[in-house]
Amino acid sequence: MRENKIRSLLQAGQPTLCARTAIVWPDVVELIGALGIYDYVEYAAEYGTFALPDLDNYCRAAELYGLGTMIKLDQDPRVFMAQRAIGSGFESVLFVDCRTVDEVAECVRICRPDTPDGGGIFGAASRRFAYTGGALPEMAQALQDVVVAIMVEKAVLVEQLEEVLAVPGVDMIQWGPTDYTMSSGLYTQRNAQAEVKKVERRVLETCLEKGVPPRVELQSLDNIEYYLEMGIRHFRIGHDMAILRDYWRTQGQALKDLLERA
């Protein structure tokens, strides 16, 4: 069985750097891998479209370059999609839209082996991640190694954060400011951004205090010192669709302006 790169880095206390794609095309993964910069890629399946073979091919491309893999899934159907993604080779699952501690605990159970001491519901499904060798003990260990990441983005879950961090098997927390702004009702207020920033800091500091690594999403390095000084060491930077949009917007507008003046 392959080593879970994300798990290994977390256990070693090392920082991690992730690139996200909403495009499932394996060539994009290879482009990222060839840079030799990133530890893992995240497929934002919540925002894109895909067929099950696409997940296999995404993981194959990542493995060629030694990249770890994470998938961000819609809230339903959690069991089916998370287990099929793990079966394709994804080393980590980022679960969204949790509203209760029980939901968070169920996300962990989805990924863990259905063994007497595993506490999970993932049975002996011989999918791609198990094809490359290893008997049931190795498969069970691979499932124990799957990194379970939880989006803390709903206002009701923020209020239960300490209980969430106490759930065995929660490996990483991702703060979600946009969903929080919506679910808290702050989107109607003029000072929403400042209030959301306060909550973000509380979430991140609580995670660090409780020993559960938080990850921060960045679009640029403009505010990186703020997070580094806080102690954040896990980042996802960039998003393929945003990168393409910004390039086409800025460069296209500049060319259009030049043509109009020519």
C-alpha positions in Angstrom: 0.0 0.0 0.0 1.2 3.5 -0.7 2.3 5.8 2.1 -0.2 8.5 2.9 1.9 11.6 2.3 -0.5 14.1 4.1 -0.7 11.8 7.1 3.1 11.5 7.2 3.7 15.2 7.1 1.1 15.8 9.9 2.6 13.2 12.1 6.1 14.7 11.6 4.8 18.1 12.5 5.8 19.5 9.1 4.0 22.3 7.3 1.9 21.5 4.2 1.2 23.4 1.0 -1.8 22.5 -1.2 -2.9 23.6 -4.7 -6.7 23.3 -5.4 -8.4 22.5 -8.7 -12.0 22.5 -9.7 -10.9 21.0 -13.0 -10.6 17.2 -12.9 -8.4 17.0 -16.0 -5.2 15.0 -15.0 -3.0 17.3 -17.0 -3.6 20.1 -14.6 -2.5 17.8 -11.7 0.7 16.9 -13.7 1.3 20.6 -14.3 1.2 21.3 -10.6 3.2 18.2 -9.7 6.0 19.1 -12.2 6.6 22.3 -10.3 8.0 20.4 -7.3 6.5 22.9 -4.9 3.3 21.4 -3.5 2.8 18.6 -1.0 -0.7 17.7 -2.2 -3.5 18.7 -4.5 -7.1 19.2 -3.6 -9.9 18.4 -6.0 -12.8 20.7 -5.2 -15.5 18.2 -6.3 -18.1 20.3 -4.6 -17.7 22.9 -7.3 -16.9 20.8 -10.4 -18.4 18.0 -12.4 -16.9 14.5 -12.7 -17.5 10.9 -13.3 -16.1 8.1 -11.1 -13.2 7.2 -13.5 -12.1 10.8 -13.3 -11.3 10.3 -9.6 -9.0 7.4 -10.5 -7.2 9.3 -13.1 -6.8 12.4 -10.9 -5.1 10.2 -8.3 -2.9 8.4 -10.8 -1.6 11.8 -12.1 -0.8 12.9 -8.5 1.0 9.7 -7.7 3.3 10.1 -10.7 4.7 13.2 -9.0 4.6 12.1 -5.4 1.7 14.4 -4.6 -0.8 13.7 -1.8 -4.5 14.1 -2.6 -7.5 15.6 -0.9 -11.1 15.7 -2.2 -13.7 18.3 -1.1 -17.2 16.7 -1.4 -20.8 17.9 -1.3 -22.6 17.2 2.0 -24.6 14.4 0.4 -24.3 11.6 -0.4 -21.3 11.6 2.0 -20.9 7.9 2.5 -21.0 6.9 -1.2 -18.8 9.7 -2.5 -16.2 9.7 0.3 -15.7 5.9 0.1 -15.5 5.9 -3.7 -13.0 8.7 -3.5 -10.9 6.9 -1.0 -11.1 3.8 -3.2 -9.8 5.8 -6.1 -6.7 6.8 -4.0 -7.6 10.0 -2.3 -5.6 10.3 0.9 -7.8 12.9 2.6 -11.5 13.9 2.6 -12.6 17.4 3.3 -16.2 17.3 4.6 -18.4 20.3 4.2 -21.6 21.7 5.7 -21.5 19.9 9.1 -23.8 21.4 11.7 -23.5 19.0 14.7 -20.8 17.1 16.5 -22.6 13.9 15.6 -22.3 14.7 11.9 -18.5 15.3 12.4 -18.2 11.9 14.2 -20.1 10.2 11.3 -17.6 11.8 8.8 -14.8 10.0 10.7 -16.7 6.7 10.7 -17.2 6.9 7.0 -13.4 6.8 6.4 -12.4 4.3 9.0 -12.3 0.5 8.6 -15.2 -1.7 9.7 -13.0 -3.7 12.1 -13.6 -4.5 15.8 -11.1 -1.7 16.8 -11.5 0.5 13.7 -14.8 2.1 14.7 -15.7 2.7 11.0 -18.1 1.6 8.3 -15.7 1.1 5.4 -15.8 -2.6 4.5 -13.5 -4.8 2.4 -14.2 -3.0 -0.9 -11.4 -3.9 -3.3 -11.1 -0.7 -5.2 -8.1 1.0 -6.8 -6.3 2.0 -3.6 -6.1 -1.7 -2.7 -5.1 -3.1 -6.1 -1.4 -2.4 -5.7 -0.8 -5.0 -3.0 -1.5 -5.7 0.6 -4.0 -7.9 2.5 -6.8 -6.8 4.8 -4.4 -5.6 7.6 -2.7 -3.2 5.1 -6.1 -2.1 3.8 -7.4 -1.4 7.3 -4.3 0.6 8.1 -4.6 2.6 4.9 -8.2 3.5 6.0 -6.9 4.5 9.5 -4.4 6.8 7.8 -7.0 8.7 5.7 -6.8 12.3 6.8 -10.3 13.5 7.9 -10.6 17.3 7.5 -13.7 19.2 8.5 -15.0 22.5 7.2 -15.9 24.7 10.2 -18.2 27.1 8.3 -21.6 27.0 9.8 -22.4 29.3 12.7 -24.0 26.5 14.7 -20.8 24.4 14.4 -18.5 27.3 15.4 -20.4 27.4 18.7 -19.6 23.7 19.2 -16.0 24.0 18.1 -14.3 22.6 21.2 -16.6 19.5 21.1 -15.7 19.1 17.4 -12.0 19.2 18.2 -12.5 16.5 20.8 -13.9 14.0 18.3 -11.3 11.2 17.9 -10.1 11.1 14.3 -10.6 14.7 13.3 -7.2 15.5 11.8 -7.5 19.0 10.3 -9.9 21.9 10.4 -10.6 24.3 7.5 -12.2 27.6 8.3 -14.9 28.6 5.8 -15.6 32.4 6.0 -18.1 32.6 3.1 -20.5 30.0 4.4 -20.1 31.4 7.9 -21.0 34.9 6.7 -24.1 33.4 5.1 -25.2 31.0 7.9 -24.6 33.6 10.7 -26.7 36.3 8.9 -23.7 38.7 8.9 -24.0 39.1 5.1 -26.7 41.7 5.8 -24.4 43.8 7.9 -22.0 46.5 6.8 -19.3 45.4 9.2 -19.5 41.8 8.2 -15.9 41.4 7.1 -14.5 42.7 10.4 -16.8 40.4 12.5 -16.0 37.4 10.4 -12.3 38.1 10.8 -12.8 38.0 14.6 -14.5 34.7 14.5 -11.8 33.3 12.2 -9.1 34.2 14.7 -11.1 32.6 17.5 -11.5 29.4 15.4 -7.9 29.2 14.4 -6.5 29.9 17.9 -8.8 27.3 19.5 -7.7 24.7 17.0 -4.0 25.5 17.8 -4.7 25.4 21.5 -6.4 22.0 21.2 -3.7 20.5 19.0 -5.8 20.0 15.8 -4.0 21.6 12.8 -6.1 24.4 11.1 -5.6 25.1 7.4 -6.1 28.5 5.8 -7.1 29.2 2.2 -5.1 32.0 0.5 -5.5 33.6 -2.9 -2.3 35.6 -2.5 0.5 36.2 0.0 -0.8 39.7 1.0 -1.7 38.7 4.5 0.6 35.7 5.1 2.5 37.3 8.0 -0.7 37.5 10.0 -1.2 33.8 9.8 2.4 32.8 10.2 2.7 34.9 13.4 -0.4 33.1 14.7 1.3 29.8 14.2 -0.6 28.5 11.1 1.5 26.1 9.0 -1.0 24.5 6.7 -2.1 26.4 3.6 -4.0 26.0 0.4 -3.1 28.7 -2.1 -4.8 29.5 -5.4 -7.8 28.0 -7.2 -7.6 27.2 -10.9 -11.0 28.8 -11.8 -10.1 32.0 -10.0 -6.7 32.1 -11.6 -8.2 31.8 -15.0 -10.9 34.3 -14.4 -8.4 36.9 -13.1 -6.0 36.4 -16.0 -8.8 36.7 -18.6 -10.3 39.7 -16.8 -7.1 41.7 -16.4 -5.2 40.8 -19.6 -8.4 40.8 -21.8 -9.4 44.2 -20.5 -5.9 45.6 -21.1 -5.9 44.3 -24.7 -9.4 45.5 -25.3 -8.3 49.0 -24.1 -5.3 49.0 -26.4 -7.4 48.0 -29.4 -9.9 50.7 -28.7 -7.1 53.3 -28.6 -5.3 51.9 -31.7 
